[in-house]
Amino acid sequence: MLPGIPQAVALRPDEGARGNGEPYVRAFLLPGVEAINAPPSLVIPTGIYRAERPASLATEEAIQPVVLKHLLERGPDFDRVSYELRR
């Protein structure tokens, strides 16, 4: 089971000029859950995650620059990863 209530978002890897042409992929944003010590995380398709990878996270409100941090869980066709906002 995944912690928290998922929010549908889109994610696009951003790596120099090459990253600007990458398409957005569907993802889920999961809030942090203090009761079980779960950090905020993203559920993304396999093959996207790489530690410290910069990306753009598109929600209904805005597009935010983020950095993918740690692999938290691997499923048959998804990865759950922690992230931080980029400045």
N, CA and C atoms as an extended XYZ file, in Angstrom:
261
Properties=species:S:1:pos:R:3:atomname:S:1:resname:S:1:resid:I:1 pbc="F F F"
N         0.840       -1.183        0.000 N   MET     1
C         0.000        0.000        0.000 CA  MET     1
C         0.879        1.238        0.000 C   MET     1
N         0.378        2.260       -0.651 N   LEU     2
C         1.100        3.515       -0.714 CA  LEU     2
C         0.526        4.486        0.315 C   LEU     2
N         1.374        5.228        1.029 N   PRO     3
C         0.887        6.138        2.068 CA  PRO     3
C         0.273        7.408        1.491 C   PRO     3
N        -0.808        7.883        2.106 N   GLY     4
C        -1.405        9.155        1.721 CA  GLY     4
C        -2.390        9.050        0.579 C   GLY     4
N        -3.026       10.176        0.305 N   ILE     5
C        -4.002       10.265       -0.783 CA  ILE     5
C        -3.285       10.799       -2.018 C   ILE     5
N        -3.261       10.028       -3.115 N   PRO     6
C        -2.505       10.455       -4.296 CA  PRO     6
C        -3.166       11.607       -5.042 C   PRO     6
N        -2.319       12.446       -5.625 N   GLN     7
C        -2.765       13.541       -6.492 CA  GLN     7
C        -2.137       13.301       -7.862 C   GLN     7
N        -2.929       13.348       -8.905 N   ALA     8
C        -2.417       13.169      -10.262 CA  ALA     8
C        -1.580       14.383      -10.653 C   ALA     8
N        -0.368       14.123      -11.169 N   VAL     9
C         0.547       15.166      -11.617 CA  VAL     9
C         1.251       14.679      -12.879 C   VAL     9
N         2.104       15.513      -13.418 N   ALA    10
C         2.951       15.128      -14.547 CA  ALA    10
C         4.390       15.470      -14.196 C   ALA    10
N         5.316       14.679      -14.698 N   LEU    11
C         6.737       14.874      -14.400 CA  LEU    11
C         7.532       14.812      -15.694 C   LEU    11
N         8.536       15.704      -15.808 N   ARG    12
C         9.412       15.701      -16.981 CA  ARG    12
C        10.858       15.844      -16.522 C   ARG    12
N        11.720       14.883      -16.885 N   PRO    13
C        13.141       15.036      -16.568 CA  PRO    13
C        13.696       16.285      -17.250 C   PRO    13
N        14.530       17.037      -16.522 N   ASP    14
C        15.150       18.260      -17.044 CA  ASP    14
C        16.655       18.111      -16.965 C   ASP    14
N        17.290       17.844      -18.075 N   GLU    15
C        18.742       17.724      -18.064 CA  GLU    15
C        19.325       18.482      -19.240 C   GLU    15
N        19.637       19.738      -18.995 N   GLY    16
C        20.206       20.576      -20.045 CA  GLY    16
C        19.252       20.741      -21.203 C   GLY    16
N        19.777       20.971      -22.373 N   ALA    17
C        18.946       21.175      -23.558 CA  ALA    17
C        18.158       19.919      -23.906 C   ALA    17
N        18.741       18.746      -23.632 N   ARG    18
C        18.055       17.498      -23.949 CA  ARG    18
C        16.777       17.354      -23.127 C   ARG    18
N        16.810       17.766      -21.861 N   GLY    19
C        15.650       17.623      -20.988 CA  GLY    19
C        14.466       18.459      -21.423 C   GLY    19
N        14.734       19.570      -22.095 N   ASN    20
C        13.633       20.437      -22.511 CA  ASN    20
C        12.749       19.771      -23.551 C   ASN    20
N        13.259       18.794      -24.295 N   GLY    21
C        12.468       18.119      -25.305 CA  GLY    21
C        11.787       16.857      -24.800 C   GLY    21
N        12.088       16.441      -23.573 N   GLU    22
C        11.497       15.223      -23.015 CA  GLU    22
C        10.002       15.459      -22.766 C   GLU    22
N         9.187       14.461      -23.011 N   PRO    23
C         7.754       14.618      -22.748 CA  PRO    23
C         7.440       14.462      -21.255 C   PRO    23
N         6.332       15.031      -20.855 N   TYR    24
C         5.828       14.795      -19.498 CA  TYR    24
C         5.267       13.382      -19.432 C   TYR    24
N         5.401       12.755      -18.271 N   VAL    25
C         4.809       11.441      -18.026 CA  VAL    25
C         3.843       11.563      -16.853 C   VAL    25
N         2.874       10.666      -16.808 N   ARG    26
C         1.915       10.650      -15.703 CA  ARG    26
C         2.609       10.191      -14.431 C   ARG    26
N         2.212       10.788      -13.321 N   ALA    27
C         2.789       10.443      -12.024 CA  ALA    27
C         1.757       10.723      -10.939 C   ALA    27
N         2.031       10.226       -9.744 N   PHE    28
C         1.203       10.518       -8.578 CA  PHE    28
C         2.069       11.159       -7.520 C   PHE    28
N         1.533       12.195       -6.903 N   LEU    29
C         2.185       12.871       -5.796 CA  LEU    29
C         1.543       12.363       -4.513 C   LEU    29
N         2.357       11.859       -3.597 N   LEU    30
C         1.856       11.377       -2.305 CA  LEU    30
C         2.375       12.302       -1.214 C   LEU    30
N         1.497       12.799       -0.342 N   PRO    31
C         1.945       13.679        0.738 CA  PRO    31
C         2.725       12.879        1.778 C   PRO    31
N         3.516       13.568        2.560 N   GLY    32
C         4.191       12.913        3.673 CA  GLY    32
C         3.174       12.503        4.730 C   GLY    32
N         3.449       11.409        5.417 N   VAL    33
C         2.577       10.933        6.498 CA  VAL    33
C         3.450       10.769        7.740 C   VAL    33
N         3.364       11.740        8.660 N   GLU    34
C         4.211       11.722        9.853 CA  GLU    34
C         3.996       10.497       10.718 C   GLU    34
N         2.760       10.030       10.826 N   ALA    35
C         2.440        8.903       11.707 CA  ALA    35
C         3.247        7.649       11.381 C   ALA    35
N         3.610        7.484       10.117 N   ILE    36
C         4.398        6.305        9.735 CA  ILE    36
C         5.776        6.712        9.202 C   ILE    36
N         6.146        7.979        9.446 N   ASN    37
C         7.457        8.493        9.055 CA  ASN    37
C         7.713        8.365        7.547 C   ASN    37
N         6.690        8.606        6.748 N   ALA    38
C         6.805        8.533        5.289 CA  ALA    38
C         6.994        9.943        4.718 C   ALA    38
N         8.067       10.172        3.940 N   PRO    39
C         8.277       11.500        3.352 CA  PRO    39
C         7.345       11.729        2.166 C   PRO    39
N         7.173       12.982        1.747 N   PRO    40
C         6.448       13.228        0.499 CA  PRO    40
C         7.157       12.466       -0.622 C   PRO    40
N         6.389       11.910       -1.549 N   SER    41
C         7.009       11.094       -2.588 CA  SER    41
C         6.233       11.179       -3.890 C   SER    41
N         6.865       10.672       -4.943 N   LEU    42
C         6.266       10.598       -6.266 CA  LEU    42
C         6.247        9.145       -6.711 C   LEU    42
N         5.171        8.739       -7.344 N   VAL    43
C         5.091        7.422       -7.970 CA  VAL    43
C         5.219        7.678       -9.466 C   VAL    43
N         6.291        7.140      -10.050 N   ILE    44
C         6.630        7.418      -11.448 CA  ILE    44
C         6.876        6.112      -12.203 C   ILE    44
N         6.793        6.137      -13.528 N   PRO    45
C         7.089        4.921      -14.297 CA  PRO    45
C         8.546        4.482      -14.089 C   PRO    45
N         8.794        3.192      -14.164 N   THR    46
C        10.168        2.707      -14.073 CA  THR    46
C        10.992        3.290      -15.217 C   THR    46
N        12.269        3.458      -14.963 N   GLY    47
C        13.169        3.988      -15.980 CA  GLY    47
C        13.398        5.476      -15.905 C   GLY    47
N        12.627        6.193      -15.116 N   ILE    48
C        12.776        7.645      -15.003 CA  ILE    48
C        13.739        8.014      -13.867 C   ILE    48
N        13.661        7.281      -12.756 N   TYR    49
C        14.428        7.640      -11.560 CA  TYR    49
C        15.933        7.468      -11.751 C   TYR    49
N        16.654        8.486      -11.293 N   ARG    50
C        18.089        8.445      -11.101 CA  ARG    50
C        18.380        9.433       -9.976 C   ARG    50
N        19.171        9.046       -8.993 N   ALA    51
C        19.452        9.908       -7.845 CA  ALA    51
C        19.949       11.276       -8.299 C   ALA    51
N        19.412       12.308       -7.683 N   GLU    52
C        19.772       13.702       -7.945 CA  GLU    52
C        19.364       14.176       -9.340 C   GLU    52
N        18.437       13.499       -9.961 N   ARG    53
C        17.983       13.898      -11.302 CA  ARG    53
C        17.048       15.091      -11.200 C   ARG    53
N        17.323       16.176      -11.906 N   PRO    54
C        16.406       17.317      -11.922 CA  PRO    54
C        15.194       17.010      -12.796 C   PRO    54
N        14.055       17.593      -12.408 N   ALA    55
C        12.820       17.369      -13.153 CA  ALA    55
C        11.870       18.533      -12.936 C   ALA    55
N        10.842       18.598      -13.758 N   SER    56
C         9.759       19.573      -13.591 CA  SER    56
C         8.513       18.812      -13.186 C   SER    56
N         7.868       19.278      -12.127 N   LEU    57
C         6.656       18.658      -11.594 CA  LEU    57
C         5.482       19.584      -11.880 C   LEU    57
N         4.541       19.120      -12.689 N   ALA    58
C         3.378       19.929      -13.063 CA  ALA    58
C         2.156       19.468      -12.280 C   ALA    58
N         1.599       20.396      -11.490 N   THR    59
C         0.352       20.145      -10.772 CA  THR    59
C        -0.711       21.065      -11.375 C   THR    59
N        -1.910       21.009      -10.841 N   GLU    60
C        -2.961       21.912      -11.331 CA  GLU    60
C        -2.626       23.369      -11.041 C   GLU    60
N        -1.828       23.596       -9.990 N   GLU    61
C        -1.527       24.957       -9.559 CA  GLU    61
C        -0.326       25.578      -10.266 C   GLU    61
N         0.720       24.771      -10.511 N   ALA    62
C         1.961       25.346      -11.025 CA  ALA    62
C         2.894       24.257      -11.543 C   ALA    62
N         3.968       24.711      -12.171 N   ILE    63
C         5.068       23.818      -12.536 CA  ILE    63
C         6.227       24.161      -11.609 C   ILE    63
N         6.723       23.147      -10.897 N   GLN    64
C         7.782       23.372       -9.923 CA  GLN    64
C         9.023       22.566      -10.288 C   GLN    64
N        10.203       23.160      -10.140 N   PRO    65
C        11.429       22.400      -10.349 CA  PRO    65
C        11.713       21.532       -9.116 C   PRO    65
N        12.013       20.267       -9.342 N   VAL    66
C        12.303       19.339       -8.250 CA  VAL    66
C        13.571       18.544       -8.571 C   VAL    66
N        14.073       17.851       -7.550 N   VAL    67
C        15.193       16.923       -7.705 CA  VAL    67
C        14.743       15.588       -7.140 C   VAL    67
N        14.866       14.528       -7.921 N   LEU    68
C        14.542       13.186       -7.445 CA  LEU    68
C        15.663       12.747       -6.519 C   LEU    68
N        15.325       12.282       -5.308 N   LYS    69
C        16.349       12.013       -4.300 CA  LYS    69
C        16.634       10.525       -4.099 C   LYS    69
N        15.699        9.796       -3.492 N   HIS    70
C        15.960        8.415       -3.095 CA  HIS    70
C        14.865        7.476       -3.586 C   HIS    70
N        15.254        6.283       -3.982 N   LEU    71
C        14.292        5.249       -4.337 CA  LEU    71
C        13.729        4.680       -3.034 C   LEU    71
N        12.419        4.790       -2.843 N   LEU    72
C        11.769        4.317       -1.622 CA  LEU    72
C        11.138        2.946       -1.798 C   LEU    72
N        10.654        2.687       -3.012 N   GLU    73
C         9.952        1.425       -3.277 CA  GLU    73
C         9.963        1.165       -4.772 C   GLU    73
N        10.102       -0.088       -5.139 N   ARG    74
C        10.050       -0.458       -6.555 CA  ARG    74
C         8.918       -1.459       -6.736 C   ARG    74
N         8.018       -1.169       -7.680 N   GLY    75
C         6.931       -2.074       -8.009 CA  GLY    75
C         7.183       -2.708       -9.369 C   GLY    75
N         6.232       -3.478       -9.859 N   PRO    76
C         6.438       -4.145      -11.145 CA  PRO    76
C         6.551       -3.167      -12.320 C   PRO    76
N         5.898       -2.010      -12.224 N   ASP    77
C         5.960       -1.032      -13.313 CA  ASP    77
C         6.027        0.407      -12.810 C   ASP    77
N         6.465        0.594      -11.558 N   PHE    78
C         6.578        1.937      -11.001 CA  PHE    78
C         7.709        1.991       -9.983 C   PHE    78
N         8.167        3.209       -9.743 N   ASP    79
C         9.101        3.497       -8.654 CA  ASP    79
C         8.462        4.567       -7.783 C   ASP    79
N         8.612        4.434       -6.473 N   ARG    80
C         8.197        5.495       -5.546 CA  ARG    80
C         9.473        6.134       -5.041 C   ARG    80
N         9.598        7.443       -5.264 N   VAL    81
C        10.831        8.148       -4.954 CA  VAL    81
C        10.572        9.390       -4.109 C   VAL    81
N        11.545        9.733       -3.269 N   SER    82
C        11.455       11.000       -2.547 CA  SER    82
C        11.967       12.109       -3.466 C   SER    82
N        11.616       13.329       -3.143 N   TYR    83
C        12.034       14.461       -3.967 CA  TYR    83
C        12.168       15.693       -3.088 C   TYR    83
N        12.849       16.697       -3.624 N   GLU    84
C        12.962       18.006       -2.977 CA  GLU    84
C        12.704       19.078       -4.024 C   GLU    84
N        12.178       20.214       -3.588 N   LEU    85
C        12.018       21.347       -4.492 CA  LEU    85
C        13.385       21.935       -4.783 C   LEU    85
N        13.629       22.279       -6.060 N   ARG    86
C        14.872       22.960       -6.451 CA  ARG    86
C        14.699       24.441       -6.259 C   ARG    86
N        15.793       25.101       -6.026 N   ARG    87
C        15.745       26.565       -5.884 CA  ARG    87
C        16.350       27.233       -7.063 C   ARG    87
